[in-house]
Amino acid sequence: MASRYWVVSLPVQNSASSLWNRLQEKISKHSFDTPLYRFNIPNLRVGTLDSLLSLSDDLLKSNNFVEGVSHKIRRQIEELERVSGVESSALTVDGVPVDSYLTRFVWDEAKYPTMSPLKEVIDSIHGQVAKIEDDLKVRVAEYNNVRSQLNAINRKQSGSLAVRDLSSLVKSEDIIVSEHLVTLLAIVPKYSQKDWLSSYETLTNYVVPRSSKKLFEDNEYALYSVTLFNRVADNFRTSAREKGFQIRDFEYSSEAQESRKQELEKLVQDQENLRASLLQWCYASYGEVFSSWMHFCAVRDFAESILRYGLPPNFLPLLQKLRRKSVQSLKDYATVATGNTFWKTDDEAGGGVPGLAGDADAHPYVSFTINLV
């Protein structure tokens, strides 16, 4: 089920603690089904107004990139778990479920020093996520290459007799190869088997009588062997083709069969190893990308709040998980925060969740959504 959070920063008139307490009273009074969380953003380095304006232009584009990589890794995890037949695991950040990580977010000072310029922080996040995305592409390509090789082999082994690999169907005792004799393999339509058995001895001279033996049969064709003199093999192929029988080129080799068997076993093992390795890497990388994304959201909320409310920073960042009754509860929160009902009606705002893209200027506060899946 999709998990979405609404991030909103409300202006503080007296103190953040006072506003927070008033919001909690509102929650208790109306018994809202969606708890409210504080989005713990530290005081970051503001820089100049020009730098903030320039940064603001890139925030949405960068957010889409980081969010996109997060979802890409999540989809890869879901596919790998489905193919592996393993039960879906709850995704975590350093062992903490992603929802809990978000609602209890703590800024990583060691990784992103708060005294660094915001542009540096954003560039660092973008660079780290871009490196993970590149690594993901390489690992997925390696895994898909092995899968493609296995799929190609399986298609050859599971297709109709007209195209499939015959080596697993033919035994050494089925083939006679000598100075004068050769065994050919004929692909005979199922409905033409009587015709084959009554005519193969006369398709050319020097066919060994009663030498044809059925080796295998699928839904469309039957595989027959036939032994004849080597010098008339080309004539036999031509006559067989004219009657609708296909002679497959085949050379029996026990060494080649063993080599193909070992190659298949190695590919199967390689696929399993790569799948397990890729899945574990995705689990770890998803946590890293998700953490980077939440730090980015914190920078975005901080920068846009400064641009909206001015200096010094005096706003209360909040989080709420979106559910059916969330929109109305958020309206009540904002009413408490501002002391007046500045909301547009649903018809005026176009309905939906306030503060979503396309409705950013409808209300005098900073807000955006975080779509976890």
Stockholm file with secondary structure:
# STOCKHOLM 1.0

chainA/1-373         MASRYWVVSLPVQNSASSLWNRLQEKISKHSFDTPLYRFNIPNLRVGTLDSLLSLSDDLLKSNNFVEGVSHKIRRQIEELERVSGVESSALTVDGVPVDSYLTRFVWDEAKYPTMSPLKEVIDSIHGQVAKIEDDLKVRVAEYNNVRSQLNAINRKQSGSLAVRDLSSLVKSEDIIVSEHLVTLLAIVPKYSQKDWLSSYETLTNYVVPRSSKKLFEDNEYALYSVTLFNRVADNFRTSAREKGFQIRDFEYSSEAQESRKQELEKLVQDQENLRASLLQWCYASYGEVFSSWMHFCAVRDFAESILRYGLPPNFLPLLQKLRRKSVQSLKDYATVATGNTFWKTDDEAGGGVPGLAGDADAHPYVSFTINLV
#=GR chainA/1-373 SS CCCEEEEEEEECSSCHHHHHHHHHHHHHHHTCSSCEEECCCCCCBCCCHHHHHHHHHHHHHHHHHHHHHHHHHHHHHHHHHHHHTCCCCCCEETTEEHHHHHHTCCCCTTTSCTTSBHHHHHHHHHHHHHHHHHHHHHHHHHHHHHHHHHHHHHHHHHSCTTTSCCTTTCCGGGCCBCSSEEEEEEEEEGGGHHHHHHHGGGSSSSBCTTCCEEEEECSSEEEEEEEEEGGGHHHHHHHHHHTTCEEECCCCCHHHHHHHHHHHHHHHHHHHHHHHHHHHHHHHHHHHHHHHHHHHHHHHHHHHHHHHHCSSCCEEEEEEECCTTHHHHHHHHHHHHHSSCCCCCHHHHTSSSTTCTTCTTSSSSEEEEEECC
#=GC SS_cons         CCCEEEEEEEECSSCHHHHHHHHHHHHHHHTCSSCEEECCCCCCBCCCHHHHHHHHHHHHHHHHHHHHHHHHHHHHHHHHHHHHTCCCCCCEETTEEHHHHHHTCCCCTTTSCTTSBHHHHHHHHHHHHHHHHHHHHHHHHHHHHHHHHHHHHHHHHHSCTTTSCCTTTCCGGGCCBCSSEEEEEEEEEGGGHHHHHHHGGGSSSSBCTTCCEEEEECSSEEEEEEEEEGGGHHHHHHHHHHTTCEEECCCCCHHHHHHHHHHHHHHHHHHHHHHHHHHHHHHHHHHHHHHHHHHHHHHHHHHHHHHHHCSSCCEEEEEEECCTTHHHHHHHHHHHHHSSCCCCCHHHHTSSSTTCTTCTTSSSSEEEEEECC
//
